[in-house]
Amino acid sequence: MKHKIRKCKICQKYTLKEICPICKIETNDPHPPKFSLEDKYIRYRVMDAHKK
Ligand SMILES: [Zn+2]
């Protein structure tokens, strides 16, 4: 099992657990590896669609 740093969006604390021990909710990866140029293009396309 990989030890990956995660962050709770409620208490803003970093943890290695998938569930925050304080808030008992799912934690998120603070540095999403999926961020890509493709994602930017999709956002621009969405903005463009809103203009029309
Ligand atoms: Zn928390």
mmCIF file of the protein (N, C-alpha, C, O) and its ligand, coordinates in Angstrom:
data_MODEL
# 
_entry.id   MODEL 
# 
loop_
_entity.id 
_entity.type 
_entity.pdbx_number_of_molecules 
1 polymer     1 
2 non-polymer 1 
# 
_entity_poly.entity_id                      1 
_entity_poly.type                           'polypeptide(L)' 
_entity_poly.nstd_linkage                   no 
_entity_poly.nstd_monomer                   no 
_entity_poly.pdbx_seq_one_letter_code       MKHKIRKCKICQKYTLKEICPICKIETNDPHPPKFSLEDKYIRYRVMDAHKK 
_entity_poly.pdbx_seq_one_letter_code_can   MKHKIRKCKICQKYTLKEICPICKIETNDPHPPKFSLEDKYIRYRVMDAHKK 
_entity_poly.pdbx_strand_id                 A 
# 
loop_
_entity_poly_seq.entity_id 
_entity_poly_seq.num 
_entity_poly_seq.mon_id 
_entity_poly_seq.hetero 
1 1  MET n 
1 2  LYS n 
1 3  HIS n 
1 4  LYS n 
1 5  ILE n 
1 6  ARG n 
1 7  LYS n 
1 8  CYS n 
1 9  LYS n 
1 10 ILE n 
1 11 CYS n 
1 12 GLN n 
1 13 LYS n 
1 14 TYR n 
1 15 THR n 
1 16 LEU n 
1 17 LYS n 
1 18 GLU n 
1 19 ILE n 
1 20 CYS n 
1 21 PRO n 
1 22 ILE n 
1 23 CYS n 
1 24 LYS n 
1 25 ILE n 
1 26 GLU n 
1 27 THR n 
1 28 ASN n 
1 29 ASP n 
1 30 PRO n 
1 31 HIS n 
1 32 PRO n 
1 33 PRO n 
1 34 LYS n 
1 35 PHE n 
1 36 SER n 
1 37 LEU n 
1 38 GLU n 
1 39 ASP n 
1 40 LYS n 
1 41 TYR n 
1 42 ILE n 
1 43 ARG n 
1 44 TYR n 
1 45 ARG n 
1 46 VAL n 
1 47 MET n 
1 48 ASP n 
1 49 ALA n 
1 50 HIS n 
1 51 LYS n 
1 52 LYS n 
# 
loop_
_struct_asym.id 
_struct_asym.entity_id 
A 1 
B 2 
# 
loop_
_chem_comp.id 
_chem_comp.type 
_chem_comp.mon_nstd_flag 
ALA 'L-peptide linking' y 
ARG 'L-peptide linking' y 
ASN 'L-peptide linking' y 
ASP 'L-peptide linking' y 
CYS 'L-peptide linking' y 
GLN 'L-peptide linking' y 
GLU 'L-peptide linking' y 
HIS 'L-peptide linking' y 
ILE 'L-peptide linking' y 
LEU 'L-peptide linking' y 
LYS 'L-peptide linking' y 
MET 'L-peptide linking' y 
PHE 'L-peptide linking' y 
PRO 'L-peptide linking' y 
SER 'L-peptide linking' y 
THR 'L-peptide linking' y 
TYR 'L-peptide linking' y 
VAL 'L-peptide linking' y 
ZN  non-polymer         . 
# 
_pdbx_entity_nonpoly.entity_id   2 
_pdbx_entity_nonpoly.name        ? 
_pdbx_entity_nonpoly.comp_id     ZN 
# 
_pdbx_nonpoly_scheme.asym_id         B 
_pdbx_nonpoly_scheme.entity_id       2 
_pdbx_nonpoly_scheme.mon_id          ZN 
_pdbx_nonpoly_scheme.ndb_seq_num     1 
_pdbx_nonpoly_scheme.pdb_seq_num     101 
_pdbx_nonpoly_scheme.auth_seq_num    101 
_pdbx_nonpoly_scheme.pdb_mon_id      ZN 
_pdbx_nonpoly_scheme.auth_mon_id     ZN 
_pdbx_nonpoly_scheme.pdb_strand_id   A 
_pdbx_nonpoly_scheme.pdb_ins_code    . 
# 
loop_
_atom_site.group_PDB 
_atom_site.id 
_atom_site.type_symbol 
_atom_site.label_atom_id 
_atom_site.label_alt_id 
_atom_site.label_comp_id 
_atom_site.label_asym_id 
_atom_site.label_entity_id 
_atom_site.label_seq_id 
_atom_site.pdbx_PDB_ins_code 
_atom_site.Cartn_x 
_atom_site.Cartn_y 
_atom_site.Cartn_z 
_atom_site.occupancy 
_atom_site.B_iso_or_equiv 
_atom_site.pdbx_formal_charge 
_atom_site.auth_seq_id 
_atom_site.auth_comp_id 
_atom_site.auth_asym_id 
_atom_site.auth_atom_id 
_atom_site.pdbx_PDB_model_num 
ATOM   1   N  N  . MET A 1 1  ? 0.852   -1.205 0.000   1.00 0.00 ? 1   MET A N  1 
ATOM   2   C  CA . MET A 1 1  ? 0.000   0.000  0.000   1.00 0.00 ? 1   MET A CA 1 
ATOM   3   C  C  . MET A 1 1  ? 0.878   1.242  0.000   1.00 0.00 ? 1   MET A C  1 
ATOM   4   O  O  . MET A 1 1  ? 1.815   1.365  0.790   1.00 0.00 ? 1   MET A O  1 
ATOM   5   N  N  . LYS A 1 2  ? 0.558   2.146  -0.892  1.00 0.00 ? 2   LYS A N  1 
ATOM   6   C  CA . LYS A 1 2  ? 1.328   3.398  -0.983  1.00 0.00 ? 2   LYS A CA 1 
ATOM   7   C  C  . LYS A 1 2  ? 0.923   4.358  0.126   1.00 0.00 ? 2   LYS A C  1 
ATOM   8   O  O  . LYS A 1 2  ? -0.246  4.456  0.498   1.00 0.00 ? 2   LYS A O  1 
ATOM   9   N  N  . HIS A 1 3  ? 1.910   5.053  0.635   1.00 0.00 ? 3   HIS A N  1 
ATOM   10  C  CA . HIS A 1 3  ? 1.610   6.105  1.603   1.00 0.00 ? 3   HIS A CA 1 
ATOM   11  C  C  . HIS A 1 3  ? 1.609   7.435  0.875   1.00 0.00 ? 3   HIS A C  1 
ATOM   12  O  O  . HIS A 1 3  ? 2.650   8.010  0.558   1.00 0.00 ? 3   HIS A O  1 
ATOM   13  N  N  . LYS A 1 4  ? 0.424   7.885  0.633   1.00 0.00 ? 4   LYS A N  1 
ATOM   14  C  CA . LYS A 1 4  ? 0.281   9.119  -0.131  1.00 0.00 ? 4   LYS A CA 1 
ATOM   15  C  C  . LYS A 1 4  ? -0.349  10.168 0.765   1.00 0.00 ? 4   LYS A C  1 
ATOM   16  O  O  . LYS A 1 4  ? -1.304  9.899  1.494   1.00 0.00 ? 4   LYS A O  1 
ATOM   17  N  N  . ILE A 1 5  ? 0.203   11.367 0.697   1.00 0.00 ? 5   ILE A N  1 
ATOM   18  C  CA . ILE A 1 5  ? -0.343  12.436 1.548   1.00 0.00 ? 5   ILE A CA 1 
ATOM   19  C  C  . ILE A 1 5  ? -1.701  12.871 1.012   1.00 0.00 ? 5   ILE A C  1 
ATOM   20  O  O  . ILE A 1 5  ? -1.902  13.030 -0.191  1.00 0.00 ? 5   ILE A O  1 
ATOM   21  N  N  . ARG A 1 6  ? -2.602  13.051 1.930   1.00 0.00 ? 6   ARG A N  1 
ATOM   22  C  CA . ARG A 1 6  ? -3.955  13.482 1.588   1.00 0.00 ? 6   ARG A CA 1 
ATOM   23  C  C  . ARG A 1 6  ? -4.351  14.622 2.507   1.00 0.00 ? 6   ARG A C  1 
ATOM   24  O  O  . ARG A 1 6  ? -3.727  14.841 3.545   1.00 0.00 ? 6   ARG A O  1 
ATOM   25  N  N  . LYS A 1 7  ? -5.381  15.339 2.123   1.00 0.00 ? 7   LYS A N  1 
ATOM   26  C  CA . LYS A 1 7  ? -5.786  16.487 2.915   1.00 0.00 ? 7   LYS A CA 1 
ATOM   27  C  C  . LYS A 1 7  ? -7.292  16.472 3.139   1.00 0.00 ? 7   LYS A C  1 
ATOM   28  O  O  . LYS A 1 7  ? -8.076  16.196 2.231   1.00 0.00 ? 7   LYS A O  1 
ATOM   29  N  N  . CYS A 1 8  ? -7.669  16.777 4.374   1.00 0.00 ? 8   CYS A N  1 
ATOM   30  C  CA . CYS A 1 8  ? -9.082  16.873 4.706   1.00 0.00 ? 8   CYS A CA 1 
ATOM   31  C  C  . CYS A 1 8  ? -9.582  18.264 4.326   1.00 0.00 ? 8   CYS A C  1 
ATOM   32  O  O  . CYS A 1 8  ? -8.977  19.269 4.700   1.00 0.00 ? 8   CYS A O  1 
ATOM   33  N  N  . LYS A 1 9  ? -10.674 18.318 3.591   1.00 0.00 ? 9   LYS A N  1 
ATOM   34  C  CA . LYS A 1 9  ? -11.179 19.629 3.159   1.00 0.00 ? 9   LYS A CA 1 
ATOM   35  C  C  . LYS A 1 9  ? -11.941 20.347 4.266   1.00 0.00 ? 9   LYS A C  1 
ATOM   36  O  O  . LYS A 1 9  ? -12.207 21.544 4.158   1.00 0.00 ? 9   LYS A O  1 
ATOM   37  N  N  . ILE A 1 10 ? -12.289 19.638 5.312   1.00 0.00 ? 10  ILE A N  1 
ATOM   38  C  CA . ILE A 1 10 ? -13.026 20.272 6.412   1.00 0.00 ? 10  ILE A CA 1 
ATOM   39  C  C  . ILE A 1 10 ? -12.066 20.916 7.407   1.00 0.00 ? 10  ILE A C  1 
ATOM   40  O  O  . ILE A 1 10 ? -12.141 22.120 7.652   1.00 0.00 ? 10  ILE A O  1 
ATOM   41  N  N  . CYS A 1 11 ? -11.164 20.119 7.984   1.00 0.00 ? 11  CYS A N  1 
ATOM   42  C  CA . CYS A 1 11 ? -10.268 20.670 9.005   1.00 0.00 ? 11  CYS A CA 1 
ATOM   43  C  C  . CYS A 1 11 ? -8.926  21.100 8.418   1.00 0.00 ? 11  CYS A C  1 
ATOM   44  O  O  . CYS A 1 11 ? -8.076  21.631 9.133   1.00 0.00 ? 11  CYS A O  1 
ATOM   45  N  N  . GLN A 1 12 ? -8.734  20.871 7.117   1.00 0.00 ? 12  GLN A N  1 
ATOM   46  C  CA . GLN A 1 12 ? -7.520  21.308 6.414   1.00 0.00 ? 12  GLN A CA 1 
ATOM   47  C  C  . GLN A 1 12 ? -6.255  20.627 6.929   1.00 0.00 ? 12  GLN A C  1 
ATOM   48  O  O  . GLN A 1 12 ? -5.155  21.156 6.766   1.00 0.00 ? 12  GLN A O  1 
ATOM   49  N  N  . LYS A 1 13 ? -6.404  19.469 7.543   1.00 0.00 ? 13  LYS A N  1 
ATOM   50  C  CA . LYS A 1 13 ? -5.236  18.766 8.063   1.00 0.00 ? 13  LYS A CA 1 
ATOM   51  C  C  . LYS A 1 13 ? -4.774  17.701 7.089   1.00 0.00 ? 13  LYS A C  1 
ATOM   52  O  O  . LYS A 1 13 ? -5.571  17.086 6.380   1.00 0.00 ? 13  LYS A O  1 
ATOM   53  N  N  . TYR A 1 14 ? -3.466  17.501 7.074   1.00 0.00 ? 14  TYR A N  1 
ATOM   54  C  CA . TYR A 1 14 ? -2.883  16.484 6.206   1.00 0.00 ? 14  TYR A CA 1 
ATOM   55  C  C  . TYR A 1 14 ? -2.840  15.155 6.939   1.00 0.00 ? 14  TYR A C  1 
ATOM   56  O  O  . TYR A 1 14 ? -2.572  15.085 8.139   1.00 0.00 ? 14  TYR A O  1 
ATOM   57  N  N  . THR A 1 15 ? -3.113  14.109 6.180   1.00 0.00 ? 15  THR A N  1 
ATOM   58  C  CA . THR A 1 15 ? -3.117  12.772 6.754   1.00 0.00 ? 15  THR A CA 1 
ATOM   59  C  C  . THR A 1 15 ? -2.740  11.769 5.673   1.00 0.00 ? 15  THR A C  1 
ATOM   60  O  O  . THR A 1 15 ? -2.799  12.074 4.481   1.00 0.00 ? 15  THR A O  1 
ATOM   61  N  N  . LEU A 1 16 ? -2.358  10.585 6.094   1.00 0.00 ? 16  LEU A N  1 
ATOM   62  C  CA . LEU A 1 16 ? -2.093  9.508  5.137   1.00 0.00 ? 16  LEU A CA 1 
ATOM   63  C  C  . LEU A 1 16 ? -3.314  8.608  4.987   1.00 0.00 ? 16  LEU A C  1 
ATOM   64  O  O  . LEU A 1 16 ? -3.338  7.701  4.155   1.00 0.00 ? 16  LEU A O  1 
ATOM   65  N  N  . LYS A 1 17 ? -4.309  8.871  5.794   1.00 0.00 ? 17  LYS A N  1 
ATOM   66  C  CA . LYS A 1 17 ? -5.504  8.029  5.762   1.00 0.00 ? 17  LYS A CA 1 
ATOM   67  C  C  . LYS A 1 17 ? -6.517  8.533  4.750   1.00 0.00 ? 17  LYS A C  1 
ATOM   68  O  O  . LYS A 1 17 ? -6.585  9.724  4.448   1.00 0.00 ? 17  LYS A O  1 
ATOM   69  N  N  . GLU A 1 18 ? -7.298  7.600  4.236   1.00 0.00 ? 18  GLU A N  1 
ATOM   70  C  CA . GLU A 1 18 ? -8.323  7.993  3.274   1.00 0.00 ? 18  GLU A CA 1 
ATOM   71  C  C  . GLU A 1 18 ? -9.526  8.620  3.956   1.00 0.00 ? 18  GLU A C  1 
ATOM   72  O  O  . GLU A 1 18 ? -10.327 9.304  3.319   1.00 0.00 ? 18  GLU A O  1 
ATOM   73  N  N  . ILE A 1 19 ? -9.647  8.387  5.238   1.00 0.00 ? 19  ILE A N  1 
ATOM   74  C  CA . ILE A 1 19 ? -10.738 8.975  6.005   1.00 0.00 ? 19  ILE A CA 1 
ATOM   75  C  C  . ILE A 1 19 ? -10.135 9.835  7.105   1.00 0.00 ? 19  ILE A C  1 
ATOM   76  O  O  . ILE A 1 19 ? -9.281  9.369  7.861   1.00 0.00 ? 19  ILE A O  1 
ATOM   77  N  N  . CYS A 1 20 ? -10.567 11.074 7.199   1.00 0.00 ? 20  CYS A N  1 
ATOM   78  C  CA . CYS A 1 20 ? -10.054 11.966 8.236   1.00 0.00 ? 20  CYS A CA 1 
ATOM   79  C  C  . CYS A 1 20 ? -10.434 11.418 9.616   1.00 0.00 ? 20  CYS A C  1 
ATOM   80  O  O  . CYS A 1 20 ? -11.610 11.168 9.877   1.00 0.00 ? 20  CYS A O  1 
ATOM   81  N  N  . PRO A 1 21 ? -9.453  11.231 10.494  1.00 0.00 ? 21  PRO A N  1 
ATOM   82  C  CA . PRO A 1 21 ? -9.760  10.692 11.825  1.00 0.00 ? 21  PRO A CA 1 
ATOM   83  C  C  . PRO A 1 21 ? -10.559 11.668 12.689  1.00 0.00 ? 21  PRO A C  1 
ATOM   84  O  O  . PRO A 1 21 ? -11.155 11.265 13.688  1.00 0.00 ? 21  PRO A O  1 
ATOM   85  N  N  . ILE A 1 22 ? -10.576 12.924 12.316  1.00 0.00 ? 22  ILE A N  1 
ATOM   86  C  CA . ILE A 1 22 ? -11.312 13.936 13.093  1.00 0.00 ? 22  ILE A CA 1 
ATOM   87  C  C  . ILE A 1 22 ? -12.734 14.095 12.562  1.00 0.00 ? 22  ILE A C  1 
ATOM   88  O  O  . ILE A 1 22 ? -13.701 14.029 13.321  1.00 0.00 ? 22  ILE A O  1 
ATOM   89  N  N  . CYS A 1 23 ? -12.851 14.305 11.250  1.00 0.00 ? 23  CYS A N  1 
ATOM   90  C  CA . CYS A 1 23 ? -14.156 14.586 10.661  1.00 0.00 ? 23  CYS A CA 1 
ATOM   91  C  C  . CYS A 1 23 ? -14.872 13.337 10.148  1.00 0.00 ? 23  CYS A C  1 
ATOM   92  O  O  . CYS A 1 23 ? -16.074 13.367 9.888   1.00 0.00 ? 23  CYS A O  1 
ATOM   93  N  N  . LYS A 1 24 ? -14.127 12.240 10.005  1.00 0.00 ? 24  LYS A N  1 
ATOM   94  C  CA . LYS A 1 24 ? -14.697 10.980 9.508   1.00 0.00 ? 24  LYS A CA 1 
ATOM   95  C  C  . LYS A 1 24 ? -15.241 11.118 8.092   1.00 0.00 ? 24  LYS A C  1 
ATOM   96  O  O  . LYS A 1 24 ? -16.218 10.467 7.721   1.00 0.00 ? 24  LYS A O  1 
ATOM   97  N  N  . ILE A 1 25 ? -14.600 11.966 7.318   1.00 0.00 ? 25  ILE A N  1 
ATOM   98  C  CA . ILE A 1 25 ? -15.001 12.064 5.919   1.00 0.00 ? 25  ILE A CA 1 
ATOM   99  C  C  . ILE A 1 25 ? -13.815 11.722 5.034   1.00 0.00 ? 25  ILE A C  1 
ATOM   100 O  O  . ILE A 1 25 ? -12.674 11.680 5.494   1.00 0.00 ? 25  ILE A O  1 
ATOM   101 N  N  . GLU A 1 26 ? -14.088 11.482 3.788   1.00 0.00 ? 26  GLU A N  1 
ATOM   102 C  CA . GLU A 1 26 ? -13.055 11.116 2.839   1.00 0.00 ? 26  GLU A CA 1 
ATOM   103 C  C  . GLU A 1 26 ? -12.111 12.291 2.605   1.00 0.00 ? 26  GLU A C  1 
ATOM   104 O  O  . GLU A 1 26 ? -12.551 13.430 2.446   1.00 0.00 ? 26  GLU A O  1 
ATOM   105 N  N  . THR A 1 27 ? -10.813 12.006 2.586   1.00 0.00 ? 27  THR A N  1 
ATOM   106 C  CA . THR A 1 27 ? -9.819  13.046 2.334   1.00 0.00 ? 27  THR A CA 1 
ATOM   107 C  C  . THR A 1 27 ? -9.488  13.091 0.851   1.00 0.00 ? 27  THR A C  1 
ATOM   108 O  O  . THR A 1 27 ? -9.769  12.147 0.112   1.00 0.00 ? 27  THR A O  1 
ATOM   109 N  N  . ASN A 1 28 ? -8.896  14.181 0.429   1.00 0.00 ? 28  ASN A N  1 
ATOM   110 C  CA . ASN A 1 28 ? -8.549  14.359 -0.975  1.00 0.00 ? 28  ASN A CA 1 
ATOM   111 C  C  . ASN A 1 28 ? -7.054  14.504 -1.162  1.00 0.00 ? 28  ASN A C  1 
ATOM   112 O  O  . ASN A 1 28 ? -6.334  14.930 -0.260  1.00 0.00 ? 28  ASN A O  1 
ATOM   113 N  N  . ASP A 1 29 ? -6.604  14.143 -2.349  1.00 0.00 ? 29  ASP A N  1 
ATOM   114 C  CA . ASP A 1 29 ? -5.216  14.370 -2.717  1.00 0.00 ? 29  ASP A CA 1 
ATOM   115 C  C  . ASP A 1 29 ? -5.054  15.863 -3.000  1.00 0.00 ? 29  ASP A C  1 
ATOM   116 O  O  . ASP A 1 29 ? -5.717  16.385 -3.897  1.00 0.00 ? 29  ASP A O  1 
ATOM   117 N  N  . PRO A 1 30 ? -4.186  16.568 -2.254  1.00 0.00 ? 30  PRO A N  1 
ATOM   118 C  CA . PRO A 1 30 ? -4.057  18.019 -2.460  1.00 0.00 ? 30  PRO A CA 1 
ATOM   119 C  C  . PRO A 1 30 ? -3.364  18.378 -3.767  1.00 0.00 ? 30  PRO A C  1 
ATOM   120 O  O  . PRO A 1 30 ? -3.452  19.518 -4.223  1.00 0.00 ? 30  PRO A O  1 
ATOM   121 N  N  . HIS A 1 31 ? -2.681  17.419 -4.367  1.00 0.00 ? 31  HIS A N  1 
ATOM   122 C  CA . HIS A 1 31 ? -2.009  17.678 -5.650  1.00 0.00 ? 31  HIS A CA 1 
ATOM   123 C  C  . HIS A 1 31 ? -2.488  16.646 -6.665  1.00 0.00 ? 31  HIS A C  1 
ATOM   124 O  O  . HIS A 1 31 ? -1.821  15.636 -6.889  1.00 0.00 ? 31  HIS A O  1 
ATOM   125 N  N  . PRO A 1 32 ? -3.614  16.893 -7.263  1.00 0.00 ? 32  PRO A N  1 
ATOM   126 C  CA . PRO A 1 32 ? -4.170  15.891 -8.180  1.00 0.00 ? 32  PRO A CA 1 
ATOM   127 C  C  . PRO A 1 32 ? -3.244  15.650 -9.368  1.00 0.00 ? 32  PRO A C  1 
ATOM   128 O  O  . PRO A 1 32 ? -2.899  16.592 -10.080 1.00 0.00 ? 32  PRO A O  1 
ATOM   129 N  N  . PRO A 1 33 ? -2.842  14.411 -9.589  1.00 0.00 ? 33  PRO A N  1 
ATOM   130 C  CA . PRO A 1 33 ? -1.944  14.093 -10.692 1.00 0.00 ? 33  PRO A CA 1 
ATOM   131 C  C  . PRO A 1 33 ? -2.643  14.122 -12.034 1.00 0.00 ? 33  PRO A C  1 
ATOM   132 O  O  . PRO A 1 33 ? -1.988  14.080 -13.075 1.00 0.00 ? 33  PRO A O  1 
ATOM   133 N  N  . LYS A 1 34 ? -3.957  14.191 -12.025 1.00 0.00 ? 34  LYS A N  1 
ATOM   134 C  CA . LYS A 1 34 ? -4.707  14.138 -13.281 1.00 0.00 ? 34  LYS A CA 1 
ATOM   135 C  C  . LYS A 1 34 ? -4.772  15.493 -13.972 1.00 0.00 ? 34  LYS A C  1 
ATOM   136 O  O  . LYS A 1 34 ? -5.240  15.583 -15.107 1.00 0.00 ? 34  LYS A O  1 
ATOM   137 N  N  . PHE A 1 35 ? -4.316  16.535 -13.315 1.00 0.00 ? 35  PHE A N  1 
ATOM   138 C  CA . PHE A 1 35 ? -4.365  17.858 -13.929 1.00 0.00 ? 35  PHE A CA 1 
ATOM   139 C  C  . PHE A 1 35 ? -3.512  17.888 -15.191 1.00 0.00 ? 35  PHE A C  1 
ATOM   140 O  O  . PHE A 1 35 ? -2.342  17.506 -15.161 1.00 0.00 ? 35  PHE A O  1 
ATOM   141 N  N  . SER A 1 36 ? -4.076  18.328 -16.269 1.00 0.00 ? 36  SER A N  1 
ATOM   142 C  CA . SER A 1 36 ? -3.360  18.298 -17.541 1.00 0.00 ? 36  SER A CA 1 
ATOM   143 C  C  . SER A 1 36 ? -3.835  19.433 -18.439 1.00 0.00 ? 36  SER A C  1 
ATOM   144 O  O  . SER A 1 36 ? -4.800  20.131 -18.129 1.00 0.00 ? 36  SER A O  1 
ATOM   145 N  N  . LEU A 1 37 ? -3.152  19.599 -19.532 1.00 0.00 ? 37  LEU A N  1 
ATOM   146 C  CA . LEU A 1 37 ? -3.557  20.608 -20.505 1.00 0.00 ? 37  LEU A CA 1 
ATOM   147 C  C  . LEU A 1 37 ? -4.946  20.305 -21.047 1.00 0.00 ? 37  LEU A C  1 
ATOM   148 O  O  . LEU A 1 37 ? -5.739  21.206 -21.320 1.00 0.00 ? 37  LEU A O  1 
ATOM   149 N  N  . GLU A 1 38 ? -5.215  19.029 -21.192 1.00 0.00 ? 38  GLU A N  1 
ATOM   150 C  CA . GLU A 1 38 ? -6.507  18.616 -21.701 1.00 0.00 ? 38  GLU A CA 1 
ATOM   151 C  C  . GLU A 1 38 ? -7.632  19.165 -20.831 1.00 0.00 ? 38  GLU A C  1 
ATOM   152 O  O  . GLU A 1 38 ? -8.674  19.586 -21.333 1.00 0.00 ? 38  GLU A O  1 
ATOM   153 N  N  . ASP A 1 39 ? -7.407  19.153 -19.528 1.00 0.00 ? 39  ASP A N  1 
ATOM   154 C  CA . ASP A 1 39 ? -8.391  19.670 -18.595 1.00 0.00 ? 39  ASP A CA 1 
ATOM   155 C  C  . ASP A 1 39 ? -8.635  21.153 -18.854 1.00 0.00 ? 39  ASP A C  1 
ATOM   156 O  O  . ASP A 1 39 ? -9.775  21.614 -18.789 1.00 0.00 ? 39  ASP A O  1 
ATOM   157 N  N  . LYS A 1 40 ? -7.576  21.902 -19.147 1.00 0.00 ? 40  LYS A N  1 
ATOM   158 C  CA . LYS A 1 40 ? -7.723  23.332 -19.442 1.00 0.00 ? 40  LYS A CA 1 
ATOM   159 C  C  . LYS A 1 40 ? -8.558  23.540 -20.692 1.00 0.00 ? 40  LYS A C  1 
ATOM   160 O  O  . LYS A 1 40 ? -9.413  24.424 -20.743 1.00 0.00 ? 40  LYS A O  1 
ATOM   161 N  N  . TYR A 1 41 ? -8.302  22.721 -21.691 1.00 0.00 ? 41  TYR A N  1 
ATOM   162 C  CA . TYR A 1 41 ? -9.064  22.856 -22.926 1.00 0.00 ? 41  TYR A CA 1 
ATOM   163 C  C  . TYR A 1 41 ? -10.541 22.597 -22.678 1.00 0.00 ? 41  TYR A C  1 
ATOM   164 O  O  . TYR A 1 41 ? -11.405 23.274 -23.236 1.00 0.00 ? 41  TYR A O  1 
ATOM   165 N  N  . ILE A 1 42 ? -10.817 21.623 -21.846 1.00 0.00 ? 42  ILE A N  1 
ATOM   166 C  CA . ILE A 1 42 ? -12.215 21.318 -21.540 1.00 0.00 ? 42  ILE A CA 1 
ATOM   167 C  C  . ILE A 1 42 ? -12.847 22.520 -20.847 1.00 0.00 ? 42  ILE A C  1 
ATOM   168 O  O  . ILE A 1 42 ? -13.989 22.873 -21.139 1.00 0.00 ? 42  ILE A O  1 
ATOM   169 N  N  . ARG A 1 43 ? -12.121 23.145 -19.942 1.00 0.00 ? 43  ARG A N  1 
ATOM   170 C  CA . ARG A 1 43 ? -12.680 24.315 -19.250 1.00 0.00 ? 43  ARG A CA 1 
ATOM   171 C  C  . ARG A 1 43 ? -12.947 25.458 -20.227 1.00 0.00 ? 43  ARG A C  1 
ATOM   172 O  O  . ARG A 1 43 ? -13.975 26.128 -20.142 1.00 0.00 ? 43  ARG A O  1 
ATOM   173 N  N  . TYR A 1 44 ? -12.021 25.673 -21.147 1.00 0.00 ? 44  TYR A N  1 
ATOM   174 C  CA . TYR A 1 44 ? -12.233 26.742 -22.123 1.00 0.00 ? 44  TYR A CA 1 
ATOM   175 C  C  . TYR A 1 44 ? -13.448 26.445 -22.980 1.00 0.00 ? 44  TYR A C  1 
ATOM   176 O  O  . TYR A 1 44 ? -14.224 27.340 -23.316 1.00 0.00 ? 44  TYR A O  1 
ATOM   177 N  N  . ARG A 1 45 ? -13.601 25.176 -23.329 1.00 0.00 ? 45  ARG A N  1 
ATOM   178 C  CA . ARG A 1 45 ? -14.753 24.795 -24.150 1.00 0.00 ? 45  ARG A CA 1 
ATOM   179 C  C  . ARG A 1 45 ? -16.046 25.044 -23.385 1.00 0.00 ? 45  ARG A C  1 
ATOM   180 O  O  . ARG A 1 45 ? -17.043 25.470 -23.968 1.00 0.00 ? 45  ARG A O  1 
ATOM   181 N  N  . VAL A 1 46 ? -16.031 24.783 -22.098 1.00 0.00 ? 46  VAL A N  1 
ATOM   182 C  CA . VAL A 1 46 ? -17.220 25.007 -21.282 1.00 0.00 ? 46  VAL A CA 1 
ATOM   183 C  C  . VAL A 1 46 ? -17.521 26.501 -21.220 1.00 0.00 ? 46  VAL A C  1 
ATOM   184 O  O  . VAL A 1 46 ? -18.675 26.909 -21.352 1.00 0.00 ? 46  VAL A O  1 
ATOM   185 N  N  . MET A 1 47 ? -16.479 27.325 -21.018 1.00 0.00 ? 47  MET A N  1 
ATOM   186 C  CA . MET A 1 47 ? -16.671 28.779 -20.965 1.00 0.00 ? 47  MET A CA 1 
ATOM   187 C  C  . MET A 1 47 ? -17.210 29.294 -22.287 1.00 0.00 ? 47  MET A C  1 
ATOM   188 O  O  . MET A 1 47 ? -18.104 30.139 -22.323 1.00 0.00 ? 47  MET A O  1 
ATOM   189 N  N  . ASP A 1 48 ? -16.654 28.773 -23.374 1.00 0.00 ? 48  ASP A N  1 
ATOM   190 C  CA . ASP A 1 48 ? -17.069 29.180 -24.698 1.00 0.00 ? 48  ASP A CA 1 
ATOM   191 C  C  . ASP A 1 48 ? -18.543 28.834 -24.927 1.00 0.00 ? 48  ASP A C  1 
ATOM   192 O  O  . ASP A 1 48 ? -19.291 29.610 -25.523 1.00 0.00 ? 48  ASP A O  1 
ATOM   193 N  N  . ALA A 1 49 ? -18.934 27.682 -24.454 1.00 0.00 ? 49  ALA A N  1 
ATOM   194 C  CA . ALA A 1 49 ? -20.315 27.244 -24.630 1.00 0.00 ? 49  ALA A CA 1 
ATOM   195 C  C  . ALA A 1 49 ? -21.278 28.159 -23.871 1.00 0.00 ? 49  ALA A C  1 
ATOM   196 O  O  . ALA A 1 49 ? -22.409 28.379 -24.303 1.00 0.00 ? 49  ALA A O  1 
ATOM   197 N  N  . HIS A 1 50 ? -20.815 28.688 -22.734 1.00 0.00 ? 50  HIS A N  1 
ATOM   198 C  CA . HIS A 1 50 ? -21.683 29.563 -21.940 1.00 0.00 ? 50  HIS A CA 1 
ATOM   199 C  C  . HIS A 1 50 ? -21.913 30.911 -22.645 1.00 0.00 ? 50  HIS A C  1 
ATOM   200 O  O  . HIS A 1 50 ? -22.951 31.546 -22.461 1.00 0.00 ? 50  HIS A O  1 
ATOM   201 N  N  . LYS A 1 51 ? -20.946 31.329 -23.440 1.00 0.00 ? 51  LYS A N  1 
ATOM   202 C  CA . LYS A 1 51 ? -21.074 32.627 -24.123 1.00 0.00 ? 51  LYS A CA 1 
ATOM   203 C  C  . LYS A 1 51 ? -22.161 32.606 -25.182 1.00 0.00 ? 51  LYS A C  1 
ATOM   204 O  O  . LYS A 1 51 ? -22.817 33.614 -25.447 1.00 0.00 ? 51  LYS A O  1 
ATOM   205 N  N  . LYS A 1 52 ? -22.340 31.423 -25.787 1.00 0.00 ? 52  LYS A N  1 
ATOM   206 C  CA . LYS A 1 52 ? -23.262 31.369 -26.937 1.00 0.00 ? 52  LYS A CA 1 
ATOM   207 C  C  . LYS A 1 52 ? -24.725 31.162 -26.555 1.00 0.00 ? 52  LYS A C  1 
ATOM   208 O  O  . LYS A 1 52 ? -25.589 31.101 -27.430 1.00 0.00 ? 52  LYS A O  1 
HETATM 209 ZN ZN . ZN  B 2 .  ? -10.877 16.571 8.971   1.00 0.00 2 101 ZN  A ZN 1 
# 
